[in-house]
Amino acid sequence: MDFGDVIRAMKADPSRRFARRGWNGKHMHIYLTPGKTLDARDWNDPEDLTEDEMECGIVKILPHIDMLAADGSRVIGWLASQTDMLADDWMEV
């Protein structure tokens, strides 16, 4: 499976998880986090809000790919390397 297949599969069903065969972390995988809106009052740093977000009272979070790393931490907004994007060893986990 190539990275294009992975993206299409995650978009069709965000509950699916994928990894590369060569990744050495036991439970490492990537997944699609769907977009959502938050109440601006729930945002971590109010000084980070744009004028529009303060006026509307919402923060719009776009869909993005996250990763569960080998140490159990979450990589929010994971970016694929060129090697990851060109690999054909992707598998569903």
VEXZA-650115 format. One record per residue: residue in one letter; x, y, z of N, C-alpha, C, O in turn. Coordinates in steps of 0.2 Angstrom, whole numbers, padded with zeros to 4 digits, always signed. Each point is the difference from the previous one (the first is absolute). Layout:
BEGIN
aXYZXYZXYZXYZ ...
This chain:
BEGIN
m+0004-0006+0000-0004+0006+0000+0005+0006+0000+0005+0000+0004 d-0007+0005-0008+0004+0006+0000-0004+0006+0004-0005-0001+0002 f+0009+0007-0001-0003+0005+0004-0006+0003-0003-0005+0002+0004 g+0004-0002-0010-0006+0002-0003-0006-0004+0002-0006+0002+0001 d+0007-0009-0001-0005-0005+0002-0002+0002+0008-0006+0000+0001 v+0011+0001+0003-0001+0001+0007-0004+0007+0001-0005-0001+0004 i+0006+0006-0008-0004+0006+0001-0007-0001-0002-0004+0002+0003 r+0003-0005-0009-0007-0002-0002-0003-0004+0005-0006+0002+0001 a+0009-0007+0002-0003-0004+0005-0002+0004+0006-0006-0001+0003 m+0010+0005-0001-0001+0004+0007-0006+0005-0002-0004+0001+0005 k+0004+0002-0011-0005+0005-0001-0007-0004+0000-0005+0003+0002 a+0005-0009-0005-0006-0004-0001-0003-0002+0007-0006-0001+0001 d+0011-0001+0004-0002-0002+0006+0006+0002+0005+0005-0004+0001 p-0006+0009+0003+0005+0003+0004+0001-0005+0006+0005+0002+0004 s-0008-0007-0003+0001-0005+0006+0006-0004-0002+0003-0004+0004 r-0001+0004-0010+0005-0005-0002+0007+0003+0001+0001+0006+0001 r+0004-0011+0001+0007+0002+0002+0005-0004-0005-0001-0005-0002 f+0006+0009+0001+0005-0003-0005+0007+0001+0003+0002+0005+0004 a+0003-0009-0006+0007+0000+0002+0004-0002-0006-0002-0004-0005 r+0009+0005+0005+0004-0002-0005+0003-0007+0003+0001-0001+0006 r+0001-0004-0010+0002-0006+0002+0007+0001+0004+0002-0004+0005 g+0002+0009-0007+0007+0001+0003+0000+0004+0006+0005+0000+0003 w-0011+0002-0001+0000+0004+0007+0001-0005+0005-0003-0005+0001 n+0008+0007+0004+0002-0005+0005-0004+0001+0007+0001-0004+0004 g-0005+0009-0004-0004+0001+0006-0006-0005+0000-0003+0000-0005 k+0002-0003+0010-0005-0006+0000-0007+0002-0002-0003-0003-0003 h+0001+0009+0006-0007+0002-0002+0000+0007-0004-0006+0003+0000 m+0011-0001-0003+0000+0006-0004-0005+0000-0005+0000-0006-0004 h-0004+0011+0003-0004+0000-0006-0002+0008-0001+0001+0004+0004 i-0004-0003-0010-0003+0006-0001-0007+0000-0001-0003-0006-0002 y-0001+0011+0003-0007+0000-0001-0002+0007-0002+0003+0005+0002 l-0009-0004-0005-0003+0006-0001-0004+0003+0005-0005-0004+0003 t+0006+0010-0001-0004+0003+0005-0005+0005-0003+0002+0005-0003 p-0008-0007+0003-0005+0005-0003+0000+0007+0002+0002+0001+0006 g-0004+0003-0010-0001+0007+0002-0005+0001+0005-0005-0004+0001 k+0005+0010+0003-0005+0001+0005+0000+0008+0001+0005+0003-0001 t-0010-0001+0005+0000+0007+0002+0000+0000+0008-0003-0005+0003 l+0006+0009+0000+0001+0001+0007-0003+0007+0002+0001+0005-0003 d-0004-0005+0009-0002+0006+0003+0007+0004+0002+0004-0003+0002 a-0004+0009-0005+0006+0004+0001+0003+0000+0008+0005+0001+0001 r-0010-0001+0003+0001+0000+0007+0004-0006+0003+0004+0000+0005 d-0004-0005-0009+0003-0007+0001+0007+0000-0003+0004-0005+0001 w-0002+0010-0005+0007+0000-0003+0005+0001+0006-0001+0004+0004 n+0007-0008-0005+0005+0000+0005+0003+0007+0001+0001+0002+0006 d+0000+0002-0011+0003+0007+0001-0004+0005-0003+0001+0001-0006 p-0005+0003+0010-0004+0005-0003+0003+0005-0004-0002+0003-0004 e+0009-0002+0006+0004+0006-0004+0001-0003-0007+0003+0004-0004 d-0003-0010+0003+0001-0003-0006-0006+0001-0005+0001-0002-0006 l-0007+0003+0008-0006+0001-0004+0001+0006-0005+0002+0005+0002 t-0005-0006-0008+0000+0005-0005-0006+0004+0002-0005-0001+0004 e+0004+0007-0007-0005+0005+0001-0007-0004-0002-0005+0001+0004 d+0006-0004-0010-0006-0003-0002-0003-0006+0005-0006-0001+0001 e+0011-0003+0001-0002-0005+0005-0003+0003+0006-0005-0003+0003 m+0008+0009+0000-0003+0003+0006-0007+0002-0002-0004+0000+0004 e+0003+0003-0010-0006+0003-0001-0006-0005-0001-0005+0000+0002 c+0007-0006-0006-0004-0005-0001-0001-0005+0006-0006-0003+0001 g+0011+0003+0003-0001-0004+0006+0002-0007-0001-0001-0005+0004 i+0004+0003-0010+0002-0007-0002+0006+0000-0003+0003+0005-0003 v+0001-0011+0004+0006-0001-0003-0001-0006-0005-0003-0006+0003 k+0004+0006-0009-0001-0005-0005+0007-0004-0001+0005+0003-0002 i-0005-0009+0004+0006-0005-0001-0001-0004-0006-0005-0004+0000 l+0009+0004-0004-0001-0004-0007+0003-0007+0001+0003-0001+0005 p-0006-0003-0009+0002-0007+0000+0008-0001-0001+0003+0004-0003 h+0000-0008+0007+0007-0001-0001+0002-0007+0002-0004-0004+0003 i+0010+0002-0005+0003-0007+0001+0004+0000+0007+0005+0004+0000 d-0006-0008+0005+0004+0000+0006+0003-0007+0000-0002-0005-0004 m+0007+0004+0009+0003-0006+0000+0001-0002+0008+0001+0004+0004 l-0002-0011-0003+0002-0002+0007+0007-0003-0001+0001-0004-0004 a+0003+0008+0008+0007-0002-0001+0002-0006+0005-0004-0003+0003 a+0010+0001-0004+0003-0006+0003+0000+0000+0007-0001-0005+0004 d+0001+0011-0001+0000+0001+0007-0006+0001+0003-0001+0001+0006 g-0005-0001-0010-0006+0001+0002-0003+0007+0000-0006+0001+0002 s+0010+0003-0004-0002+0007+0000-0003+0001-0007+0000-0004-0005 r-0004+0010+0004-0003+0002-0006+0003+0005-0003+0002+0005+0003 v-0001-0006-0010+0003+0005-0004-0006+0004-0004-0003-0003-0004 i+0002+0009+0006-0006+0003-0003+0002+0004-0006+0005+0004+0000 g-0008-0006-0005+0002+0003-0007+0006-0003-0003+0005+0003-0002 w-0005-0010+0003+0006-0003-0003+0001+0001-0007-0005+0001-0004 l+0011+0000+0002+0002+0001-0007+0004-0006-0003+0005-0002+0003 a-0007+0000-0009+0003-0006-0003+0007+0002-0003+0000+0006-0003 s+0005-0010+0004+0006+0002-0004-0001-0002-0007-0005-0003-0002 q+0010+0005-0002+0000-0002-0007+0000-0008-0001-0003-0003-0004 t+0007+0000+0009+0001-0007+0000-0007-0003+0001-0002-0005-0003 d-0002+0007+0008-0006-0002+0002-0005+0001-0006-0004-0005-0001 m+0004+0010-0002-0005+0002-0006+0001-0005-0006-0004-0001-0003 l+0011-0001+0002+0001-0004-0006+0000-0007+0002+0001-0004-0005 a-0002+0002+0011+0001-0007+0002-0006-0004-0002-0006+0002-0001 d+0007-0009+0000-0006-0004-0002-0001-0005+0005-0003-0005-0001 d+0006+0006+0007-0001-0005+0006-0005+0002+0005+0001-0002+0006 w-0005+0006-0008-0005+0002+0005-0005-0006+0001-0002-0004-0004 m-0001+0003+0010-0005-0005+0002-0005+0003+0005+0002+0004+0004 e-0007-0007-0004-0005+0002+0005+0001-0004+0006+0002-0006+0000 v-0003+0009+0006+0002-0003+0007-0007+0000+0004+0000-0003+0005 
